[in-house]
Amino acid sequence: MTFGRSGAASVVLNVGGARYSLSRELLKDFPLRRVSRLHGCRSERDVLEVCDDYDRERNEYFFDRHSEAFGFILLYVRGHGKLRFAPRMCELSFYNEMIYWGLEGAHLEYCCQRRLDDRMSDTYTFYSADEPGALGRDDTRPGGAEAAPSRRWLERMRRTFEEPTSSLAAQILASVSVVFVIVSMVVLCASTLPDWRAAAADNRSLDDRSRIIEAICIGWFTAECIVRFIVSKNKCEFVKRPLNIIDLLAITPYYISVLMTVFTGENSQLQRAGVTLRVLRMMRIFWVIKLARHFIGLQTLGLTLKRCYREMVMLLVFICVAMAIFSALSQLLEHGLDLETSNKDFASIPAACWWVIISMTTVGYGDMYPITVPGRILGGVCVVSGIVLLALPITFIYHSFVQCYHELKFRSARYSRSLSAEFLN
């Protein structure tokens, strides 16, 4: 640090009246970017661009910010617990303090992140990417001064592949990926048509062209997955993500089927190998789930299922309990009481379970139905019970779906603001 009182071993930060003494060495690598920028200031003008006032005699830097919020942030960056909102303070005000000092909403505890997103969705609040520490900037994370050019490049690459709305290049890349998914699905669906199979059997070039298109699509998906793995921050966390697992499940069967074709031959007499090849090729349908990276609706569905797994388990328990009760009663009323005029469709409890599940979900295929008066009365009770039992947890799932949709929508809006700022700059 070349500016400040010479010989001073420490500096004083005055944040809203609360003073903190820091050594020069600690100031250099301080986790908050705004504080660490003081180390590189060479003149009083540079200092006043970072803080609000400076006292040369005391070597004291004054920040006209919320002192209690800074205390919570300081405890977090020093490793004393997790970052939560300050009591009796507006969530948006605390978030504004985080942005000022150089933190993101991702540093908040999960429950506080949900409170912040709810607050933003209620007030329709957006933060510009031009603000210091705004979301989407790769130089606002805790870690000290300006990141190295290589690190910034990796961060830009990661956002390009992970966030489709973060930049123009990310949008183009996402559009190309969607085109490849659509083409691969069209080829997969067309290959199951009888006319297509007959034409492919007569015309070998048609089958070869479809295989070339499939290989190009797989090559794109493989290259995309490899690049995303290389630029990811945490390789272990990357492998554990559900969408990345789905990508692996969609790509791996192709290479397995190619190897099996090479070793067993295209017209292998091993029926088991032939069935395996058909199963592996049909697993390409998982490519459709790749669209979740580019569409908020599918992301909302996945996030809702993740957060509402307790409600989903509760729903399954309700269905299983009701299915056990109604299937046993229907089997007794339709088949067990009068063996001479018994309903053969309800010969066993497992067979009756199928009737119960399609009745509770109000599908009613009509392939099996009760014929006795007590059985029909039981069927009516089963249908009404299914409506009530399914409706109870659906309310919680619906509210969670709306909340997840607002979170993802506003996150996408923030990156869109970053994209607009990139064009303006």
Secondary structure by P-SEA (a helix, b strand, c coil): cccccccccccccccccbbbbbcccccccccccccccccccccaaaaaaccccccccccbbbbcccaaaaaaaaaaaaccbbbbccccccaaaaaaaaaaaccccccccaaaaaaaaaaaaacbbbbbccccccccccccccccccccaaaaaaaaaaaaaccccccaaaaaaaaaaaaaaaaaaaaaaaaacaaaaaaaaacaaaaaaaaaaaaaaaaaaaaaaaaaaaacccaaaaaacaaaaaaaaacaaaaaaaaaaaaaccccccaaaaaaaaaaaacccccccccccccaaaaaaaaaaaaaaaaaaaaaaaaaaaaaaaaaaaaaaccccccccccccccccccaaaaaaaaaacccccccccccaaaaaaaaaaaaaaaaaaaaaaaaaaaaaaaaaaaaaaaaaaaaaaaaaaaac
